[in-house]
Amino acid sequence: MQDGTLNHPEASRTPALSVERVSHSYGQRKALDEVSFTVPQGSFTALLGPNGAGKSTLFSLITRLFNVRHGAIQILGFDLNDEPGEALRRLGVVFQARTLDLDLSISQNLIYHAALHGLPASAAKKRIGEILATSELHSRLKEKARNLSGGQLRSIEIVRAFMHRPRLILLDEPTVGLDVRSRAAILTEVRRLVRDEGVSVLWATHLIDEIDQDDRVVVLHQGAVRAEGLVQQIVEAERAKSIGDAFTRLTGISTGGLEEVRA
Ligand SMILES: Nc1ncnc2c1ncn2[C@@H]1O[C@H](COP(=O)(O)OP(=O)(O)OP(=O)(O)O)[C@@H](O)[C@H]1O
């Protein structure tokens, strides 16, 4: 039987993100070597790799900061080189560096960003209310961004990335520099949004303890994918005791339990 929806690029079997044999070099230095993996729709996928693994390079390619010259990247079935507008419309990004305007209010930061995506202020306000419904930040929208803590600023950047209802969100080590409580709060909030909005997330990290048992994981090391799958699958394939142990077997890097993984 023919099912028309399956032919549509956004049919649920189409990955939110597909990276196929992508390579990238800085001069002679190869940062990514034939990298392939997918982020299924509605999944929280952790891109786990030590510093220098190639995570930021990959994000620069997915956001089109760099051109994809070797291999192909598709967002919801739209190729970044062939249909960049369609692909990027479905993408939200939280970069490592802080990008809020500290002299504007929280709501101005969110409303101005939404306007860039064609969302009128009234719709943007409604959307802010939806996302922040259960957050204490909802009562502080009129305050200047500079009054917020590092963790709260990050939370607002995450809200901003969700404003235009993207289908795929990239977060590049979003908890770097935050205390343990803020890190946990941000992870919980992003996982809630994945559940409630059915959005797909690619969460780059070098921290094993940010990974949950139900997550999908892509292990990136020295520019190559060393493993891809659900935590359980990777642990079993490596005959390991935990995802940290599997990571050590795959990369030769000792994690020392639930700590940072360093090159
Ligand atoms: N502009 C650049 N010029 C030359 N080499 C670079 C450049 N940017 C990154 N590299 C190299 O490419 C490799 C991958 O770096 P990348 O920043 O993508 O890794 P990462 O996993 O994001 O690490 P980090 O968490 O430290 O940002 C590293 O060997 C790095 O030294």
Ligand as a Chemical Component Dictionary entry (heavy atoms), coordinates in Angstrom:
data_LIG
# 
_chem_comp.id                   LIG 
_chem_comp.type                 NON-POLYMER 
_chem_comp.pdbx_formal_charge   0 
_chem_comp.three_letter_code    LIG 
# 
loop_
_chem_comp_atom.comp_id 
_chem_comp_atom.atom_id 
_chem_comp_atom.alt_atom_id 
_chem_comp_atom.type_symbol 
_chem_comp_atom.charge 
_chem_comp_atom.model_Cartn_x 
_chem_comp_atom.model_Cartn_y 
_chem_comp_atom.model_Cartn_z 
_chem_comp_atom.pdbx_ordinal 
LIG N1  N1  N 0 40.451 27.428 12.891 1  
LIG C1  C1  C 0 41.174 26.316 13.042 2  
LIG N2  N2  N 0 42.383 26.207 12.451 3  
LIG C2  C2  C 0 43.132 25.090 12.579 4  
LIG N3  N3  N 0 42.752 24.000 13.273 5  
LIG C3  C3  C 0 41.546 24.057 13.888 6  
LIG C4  C4  C 0 40.709 25.212 13.818 7  
LIG N4  N4  N 0 39.585 24.983 14.528 8  
LIG C5  C5  C 0 39.718 23.731 15.021 9  
LIG N5  N5  N 0 40.893 23.182 14.643 10 
LIG C6  C6  C 0 41.367 21.825 14.972 11 
LIG O1  O1  O 0 40.380 20.900 14.506 12 
LIG C7  C7  C 0 40.188 19.866 15.456 13 
LIG C8  C8  C 0 38.727 19.828 15.897 14 
LIG O2  O2  O 0 38.443 21.018 16.640 15 
LIG P1  P1  P 0 36.967 21.387 17.159 16 
LIG O3  O3  O 0 37.032 22.750 17.769 17 
LIG O4  O4  O 0 35.989 21.151 16.085 18 
LIG O5  O5  O 0 36.772 20.278 18.301 19 
LIG P2  P2  P 0 35.748 20.262 19.511 20 
LIG O6  O6  O 0 35.379 18.841 19.708 21 
LIG O7  O7  O 0 34.648 21.215 19.280 22 
LIG O8  O8  O 0 36.649 20.744 20.696 23 
LIG P3  P3  P 0 36.359 21.926 21.754 24 
LIG O9  O9  O 0 35.404 21.346 22.729 25 
LIG O10 O10 O 0 37.724 22.174 22.315 26 
LIG O11 O11 O 0 35.818 23.102 20.974 27 
LIG C9  C9  C 0 41.161 20.126 16.593 28 
LIG O12 O12 O 0 42.318 19.362 16.336 29 
LIG C10 C10 C 0 41.459 21.601 16.471 30 
LIG O13 O13 O 0 42.750 21.902 16.950 31 
# 
loop_
_chem_comp_bond.comp_id 
_chem_comp_bond.atom_id_1 
_chem_comp_bond.atom_id_2 
_chem_comp_bond.value_order 
_chem_comp_bond.pdbx_ordinal 
LIG N1  C1  SING 1  
LIG C1  N2  SING 2  
LIG C1  C4  DOUB 3  
LIG N2  C2  DOUB 4  
LIG C2  N3  SING 5  
LIG N3  C3  DOUB 6  
LIG C3  C4  SING 7  
LIG C3  N5  SING 8  
LIG C4  N4  SING 9  
LIG N4  C5  DOUB 10 
LIG C5  N5  SING 11 
LIG N5  C6  SING 12 
LIG C6  O1  SING 13 
LIG C6  C10 SING 14 
LIG O1  C7  SING 15 
LIG C7  C8  SING 16 
LIG C7  C9  SING 17 
LIG C8  O2  SING 18 
LIG O2  P1  SING 19 
LIG P1  O3  DOUB 20 
LIG P1  O4  SING 21 
LIG P1  O5  SING 22 
LIG O5  P2  SING 23 
LIG P2  O6  DOUB 24 
LIG P2  O7  SING 25 
LIG P2  O8  SING 26 
LIG O8  P3  SING 27 
LIG P3  O9  DOUB 28 
LIG P3  O10 SING 29 
LIG P3  O11 SING 30 
LIG C9  O12 SING 31 
LIG C9  C10 SING 32 
LIG C10 O13 SING 33 
# 
